Amino acid sequence: MPNHKSCEKRLRQDEKRQARNNYVRKTLKTLSKKMHSEMDLKEKQDLLQEVYSQLDKAAKKGVIHARTASRRKSRIAQYINSEVKKTETASE
């Protein structure tokens, strides 16, 4: 338990920040799962912009590292491109 007022305030601030960061991380995880779920390619491509936006916002706020956001965006792009190729080969 903190002994000083400043420590008490810091504890309250940390709890708020932790809750906010957890919410952002959960949102990113949910969007990622949604991206890999069974939906058609058009919906995934529409969702792609939202995922990119949320990753950029999380990196800007410091919830995740900038390189982590970049890596995740790259992997999602690879996944979408592989889905596009699968549909192209299936339609031929």
Contacts in CASP RR format, 6 or more apart in sequence:
PFRMAT RR
TARGET T0000
AUTHOR 0000-0000-0000
METHOD contacts of the structure
MODEL  1
MPNHKSCEKRLRQDEKRQARNNYVRKTLKTLSKKMHSEMDLKEKQDLLQE
VYSQLDKAAKKGVIHARTASRRKSRIAQYINSEVKKTETASE
2 8 0 8 1.000
2 10 0 8 1.000
2 11 0 8 1.000
20 63 0 8 1.000
21 63 0 8 1.000
24 54 0 8 1.000
24 57 0 8 1.000
24 58 0 8 1.000
24 61 0 8 1.000
24 63 0 8 1.000
25 58 0 8 1.000
25 63 0 8 1.000
25 64 0 8 1.000
27 54 0 8 1.000
28 51 0 8 1.000
28 54 0 8 1.000
28 55 0 8 1.000
28 58 0 8 1.000
28 64 0 8 1.000
28 72 0 8 1.000
31 47 0 8 1.000
31 50 0 8 1.000
31 51 0 8 1.000
31 54 0 8 1.000
32 51 0 8 1.000
32 72 0 8 1.000
32 76 0 8 1.000
34 47 0 8 1.000
35 44 0 8 1.000
35 47 0 8 1.000
35 48 0 8 1.000
35 51 0 8 1.000
35 76 0 8 1.000
35 79 0 8 1.000
36 79 0 8 1.000
39 47 0 8 1.000
41 83 0 8 1.000
41 84 0 8 1.000
41 87 0 8 1.000
44 80 0 8 1.000
44 83 0 8 1.000
45 80 0 8 1.000
48 76 0 8 1.000
48 77 0 8 1.000
48 80 0 8 1.000
51 73 0 8 1.000
51 76 0 8 1.000
52 73 0 8 1.000
52 76 0 8 1.000
55 64 0 8 1.000
55 69 0 8 1.000
55 72 0 8 1.000
55 73 0 8 1.000
56 69 0 8 1.000
58 64 0 8 1.000
58 69 0 8 1.000
59 65 0 8 1.000
59 66 0 8 1.000
59 68 0 8 1.000
59 69 0 8 1.000
59 70 0 8 1.000
END
